[in-house]
Amino acid sequence: MGRLILELDEVVQQRWSALAKRAGHESVEVFLAEKLSSEVSEDFEQNAELEALLLERINDPRPSIAYTPDLIRDIARKVLGEVDAKGT
């Protein structure tokens, strides 16, 4: 396991300590370790989802979509048409 050392001034330390206690953790270190671990896990999950979508599109036998002004106008028309149809 890696090691991270943070030096916090007293006010910041007290604030983190209060947050840790409110969250039911025994120490700031445990609280921050859990927070960092969950953030990293979420990032990896989101990246994995994005990677899967990109690979799916890369391996898709259909032709690529040309990003042109006409494409943008078509999308805008569809979106605006849906908005008008819903009355919003």
N, C-alpha and C positions, 0 to 999 in steps of 0.2 A: 504494500500500500504506500502511496506517495505521502509526502509530508508537506504541509503548507503552514508557514508561520506568518501571522499578522500582528502588527503592533498597532494597537488602538489607543487613542487618548482616553482619558478617564471618563469623559462624558459619553463618548461613543460606546465604550465598554459597558457603562451602566445601562444605556438604552438597549444594547444587545442582550444584556443579562436579563433585563425586564421582559423583553420579547421571548427569550428562551423559557423563562419561568412560566409566562402566560401560556406558552405552547406545551408546557408539561415536560420540558427537558431538564436534565440534571445540570447541564452546563452550556455555556455559549458555544464551546467547541463542538459538542454533540449536536446542538441546534444547527449551527452553520454547516457542519458536515452533512447532515440530513438534507438541508436546503440545497446545497451544492450538488449532492448526488441526484436529487429529484430533478433539478434543472438540467443536468447533463443527460439523464435518462430521457427526458422529454425531447431534448434536442436530437438525440439519436433516433428516437421514434419518428419524429417529424422528418428527419433526413432520410430515414429508411422508406417512409411513405412516398416522399418526393422521388427518391431513386427508383422505386418500383414504378411510379407513373411515367418517369422519363424512359426507363427501359422498355416499358410496354409500348410507348409511342415510337421509340427507335426501332423496335422489332416489328412494328405494325407494317403490313405489306401495302397499305394504302399510300398514295402519293403524299408528299409533304404539302403543308398548307402554305401558300404564298402570302406573306404579310404585305398587303397592298392597300392603298387608299380605298379601293373598291370593297375589300374585305371589311375594313373598318366601317364604311358606310352601311354595308349590309347588316353588320352586327348592331350598329346604332339603330337602324330602322326596326330590326326585330325587337330590340330592347324597348325602344320608345313605343312600338306597337303594342307590346305586352303591357306596358305601363298605362297606355291610353285605354286599352281594353279592360283593365282592372279598375279604371277610374281613379287612379292615384297619381 
